[in-house]
Amino acid sequence: MKNSIKFLCFFVLLAYSQLVFSQTDKRLQNELVILAGLIQPALLQGGNFEVDYYTPKMVFNYSHGFSLDLDSKMGTTVGDIKAQHLAIHIPFSTGLGVGYRLNKYFDVRFEPKLHKFEVYYDGTERGQEINQITDYTTFTFGLGGYFRWKPFEKQATIFNGIFISTSIRYLQKIHSSLDNGEVQYFNHVTDQEEVHKAANIGIANTPFIFNLAIGYCITF
């Protein structure tokens, strides 16, 4: 229920933003953008790339995160995951996006995503069956707000295509391959029965994601 309320509030906020910036800039052009995420290698020991295609009014997107790790080493585990001494490896987090350009700098998108999780004991070698608790996939559907900026746009050089993007997204988990969205197991560290619930893909095991990316834009 709480997640549904958050999702609704986020949708209302983006809808309001669209109302405020309802006049599409007539100077907008078609653009092809290739981006690389900066948060993923800095905090999650993995990577992310993204391809965006902009028309004067719409945006179409494909993004793919890979080899992302949540563990105590980087301080990225929280709550029950941390208390149960678990770590999570995300081989991929991938999906599409389609949205509307509110103006030159800002767009909003609907985003269906698929995520793969591998759960194992923190501090142990990943890939060995004895260390792994479970693996599963989740499917999310959400909304994202993207702000973009070309710092060298007015320069008549190849640098004018350099592109910086920040985004905040709410990706609501709507399906998990785990039965009832959880798995019960005996934890060899806590020495008791534990329950691992299918993780959210966002910050601190929430549906919220913030990202910063840099890339290059071709206008045509």
Secondary structure, DSSP 8 states (H G I E B T S, - for coil): -HHHHHHHHHHHHHHHHHHHT-S--TT---EEEEEEESHHHHHSSSEEEEEEEE-SSEEEEEEEEEEEEE-TTTT---HHHHHTTEEEEEEEEEEEEEEEE-SSSEEEEEEEEEEEEEEEETTS-TT-GGGEEEEEEEEEEEEEEEEEE-TTTTSSSGGGGEEEEEEEEEEEEEEESSGGGEEEEEETTTTEEEEEE---SSGGGSSEEEEEEEEEEEE-
